[in-house]
Amino acid sequence: MSSKLPCLKRCYKTRASAPSKVNKFVDTAYQNGFMKGMNRQRQKGEFTDVTLKSGDVQLRCHRVVLAVASDYFKATFRRRPKEGTTNTYELPVEPEALVSVVDYIYTGEIELTIDNVEGLVRAADVLQLRGLKATCENYMAAQIELGNMSGFNRPASFHGGA
């Protein structure tokens, strides 16, 4: 074993002095599996450390997943000390939208319909989920027809529009 050590040092020095090409490998199967695993844990209540609440809906989640997904959660969790306080957070979003948004955070998937998009765009705005908000706004714009324009007034006024 000791006879190999000088070879390792010599090889290291040679390799360090020569420029090397870096090849980055991205394992998307690992990335997808990781998030699926986190979602399974959430669904089973394993290792969850925070509860999100809206109306009668209470969802157990992982603080770290929420904080990575949203600056709103990151700021909320930094402000509130852990010890001596509850880990339940009442959120100013519709209960159905909260369920969909949490599913989106854990899976990257969401179902948009004319019936749910208003609540989702408001939730995405409040929770600072910029990508989801843009997706909802694009969906709304694509759905506008002369017969349903009045149905989308609330989001425009909610966001400071006409």
Beta strands, then each sheet from edge to edge (+ up, - down):
strand 1: 50-54
strand 2: 57-61
strand 3: 88-90
sheet 1: 2+ 1- 3-
end
